[in-house]
Amino acid sequence: MRLKNKTTIISGGAQGLGAAMARRFAEEGAIVFIGDLKAEAGNATVKEIKNKGGKAFFLPLDVTSDDSWKSAMEAIEKETGRLDVLINNAGINIREPIEVMKAENFDAMLAVNVKGPFLGTKHAIPLLRRGGGGSIINISSICGLIGHQYTPEAYTVTKGALTLLTKSIAVRYAKDNIRCNSIHPSTVDTPLMQELFKNPDRKKERLGEVPLGRLATETDVANTALFLASGEASFLNGVAIPVDGGTTAD
Ligand SMILES: NC(=O)c1ccc[n+]([C@@H]2O[C@H](COP(=O)([O-])OP(=O)(O)OC[C@H]3O[C@@H](n4cnc5c(N)ncnc54)[C@H](O)[C@@H]3O)[C@@H](O)[C@H]2O)c1
């Protein structure tokens, strides 16, 4: 097992990519805490993991709230006494072009996609440090690397910020043996994309931009996160890994 008893918190782990990472980490022996607004979906994922013999817990978490992160970390410390891995995964996308986007929608995206990982990292660092170090994994996007033709500006702004939050943390906290890296998936078929894919043209556009000719899968992303969390990636710090079938190499 590659993550035996490694305590991991995954924000936004109730569904989609977060749930896929939770399942994969539990298979490899991690003790997984799913932090999410969606208690019902989160508890269902926890149940699924436990039914397969894994260890998992649900924590109510609003990533935009300092107090919510504080309570989550206290609950984790009480349960396992340590933290080894933080995955900042929760994210939203309000698909409005810059010219029509309401300022409050921009604020909402900044709050979840940037303030969320910022606060999660803030509250994780003391616990990670006390345990001798650990791994922070930020789920950015190809939009954190390029100006993506099909994605409006606000999402790109938030994911770009996450790319550099990652590098800043990587440089500053390496002395505490805390590694921080980001993952940059191209389009993955998750609940986040379902609304968009009601129009088949949108799916065709997305498929057309991937040299490998398919969408990313949740497993592609989960396996990359697993690698970054494990000792196999012990010298990877501050890197931005595209999981995009070659999209950003074009
Ligand atoms: N799906 C894709 O194609 C794709 C591609 C690249 C990057 N990403 C990124 O991957 C991450 C996960 O995406 P997904 O497709 O699984 O999305 P999703 O919508 O399926 O899941 C997101 C989860 O985050 C939770 N969440 C939202 N706001 C929250 C908050 N304030 N506090 C706590 N939890 C909150 C939701 O309840 C949900 O469970 C996001 O950061 C997204 O931007 C997704």
The ligand as a MOL file (V3000), in Angstrom:
LIG
                    3D

  0  0  0     0  0            999 V3000
M  V30 BEGIN CTAB
M  V30 COUNTS 44 48 0 0 0
M  V30 BEGIN ATOM
M  V30 1 N -14.1350 18.5460 -14.3080 0
M  V30 2 C -13.1970 19.0940 -15.0460 0
M  V30 3 O -13.2050 19.0250 -16.2740 0
M  V30 4 C -12.0480 19.8110 -14.3980 0
M  V30 5 C -10.9220 20.1380 -15.1770 0
M  V30 6 C -9.8620 20.8100 -14.5770 0
M  V30 7 C -9.9110 21.1380 -13.2550 0
M  V30 8 N -11.0200 20.8250 -12.5170 0 CHG=1
M  V30 9 C -11.0280 21.2180 -11.1000 0
M  V30 10 O -11.1390 20.0540 -10.3050 0
M  V30 11 C -11.8090 20.3600 -9.0870 0
M  V30 12 C -12.9660 19.3950 -8.8780 0
M  V30 13 O -13.8240 19.5120 -9.9960 0
M  V30 14 P -15.0430 18.5350 -10.2470 0
M  V30 15 O -15.2030 18.4630 -11.7040 0
M  V30 16 O -14.9030 17.2790 -9.4650 0 CHG=-1
M  V30 17 O -16.2310 19.4400 -9.6500 0
M  V30 18 P -17.6260 19.0310 -8.9700 0
M  V30 19 O -18.5370 20.2050 -9.1350 0
M  V30 20 O -18.0700 17.7190 -9.4600 0
M  V30 21 O -17.2170 18.9020 -7.4340 0
M  V30 22 C -16.7980 20.0180 -6.7000 0
M  V30 23 C -17.0580 19.7600 -5.2370 0
M  V30 24 O -16.6470 20.9300 -4.5210 0
M  V30 25 C -17.6170 21.2040 -3.5240 0
M  V30 26 N -17.5950 22.6100 -3.1470 0
M  V30 27 C -17.9840 23.6850 -3.8770 0
M  V30 28 N -17.8890 24.8000 -3.1420 0
M  V30 29 C -17.4500 24.4210 -1.9150 0
M  V30 30 C -17.1580 25.1270 -0.7220 0
M  V30 31 N -17.3430 26.4530 -0.5950 0
M  V30 32 N -16.7120 24.4260 0.3450 0
M  V30 33 C -16.5470 23.0720 0.2670 0
M  V30 34 N -16.8110 22.3530 -0.8310 0
M  V30 35 C -17.2570 23.0340 -1.9210 0
M  V30 36 C -18.9390 20.8060 -4.1610 0
M  V30 37 O -19.9540 20.6190 -3.1780 0
M  V30 38 C -18.5480 19.5410 -4.9050 0
M  V30 39 O -18.6870 18.3900 -4.1010 0
M  V30 40 C -12.2400 21.8220 -9.1870 0
M  V30 41 O -11.2920 22.6420 -8.5330 0
M  V30 42 C -12.2120 22.0780 -10.6840 0
M  V30 43 O -12.0120 23.4400 -10.9890 0
M  V30 44 C -12.0870 20.1450 -13.0470 0
M  V30 END ATOM
M  V30 BEGIN BOND
M  V30 1 1 1 2
M  V30 2 2 2 3
M  V30 3 1 2 4
M  V30 4 1 4 5
M  V30 5 2 4 44
M  V30 6 2 5 6
M  V30 7 1 6 7
M  V30 8 2 7 8
M  V30 9 1 8 9
M  V30 10 1 8 44
M  V30 11 1 9 10
M  V30 12 1 9 42
M  V30 13 1 10 11
M  V30 14 1 11 12
M  V30 15 1 11 40
M  V30 16 1 12 13
M  V30 17 1 13 14
M  V30 18 2 14 15
M  V30 19 1 14 16
M  V30 20 1 14 17
M  V30 21 1 17 18
M  V30 22 2 18 19
M  V30 23 1 18 20
M  V30 24 1 18 21
M  V30 25 1 21 22
M  V30 26 1 22 23
M  V30 27 1 23 24
M  V30 28 1 23 38
M  V30 29 1 24 25
M  V30 30 1 25 26
M  V30 31 1 25 36
M  V30 32 1 26 27
M  V30 33 1 26 35
M  V30 34 2 27 28
M  V30 35 1 28 29
M  V30 36 1 29 30
M  V30 37 2 29 35
M  V30 38 1 30 31
M  V30 39 2 30 32
M  V30 40 1 32 33
M  V30 41 2 33 34
M  V30 42 1 34 35
M  V30 43 1 36 37
M  V30 44 1 36 38
M  V30 45 1 38 39
M  V30 46 1 40 41
M  V30 47 1 40 42
M  V30 48 1 42 43
M  V30 END BOND
M  V30 END CTAB
M  END
